[in-house]
Amino acid sequence: MNKEKKFILSLGGVTKVAALCGLNKSAVSMWHAKQKIPNGWLKYFEEKFPEEYKKAFMDEDVGIKAD
């Protein structure tokens, strides 16, 4: 499972993320299926959910985004 999918699941899944963002479920389902969250939303999540974001996207050993 890739980082984007793990992140969406860590926030409670597609339905929960859609509600948090004020989007319909199908929009977030597309992120989940394509394994890509738009950059603007990634920035929003990084600010709103910093711990979950770090766990999913940051390499904690060196403090940089993991590939």
Long-range contacts (C-beta under 8 A, 24 or more apart in sequence): 2-35, 3-56, 3-57, 3-66, 4-31, 4-32, 4-35, 4-36, 4-37, 4-56, 5-32, 5-35, 6-56, 7-37, 7-45, 7-52, 7-53, 7-56, 7-57, 8-32, 8-37, 10-52, 10-55, 10-56, 11-45, 11-49, 11-52, 20-48
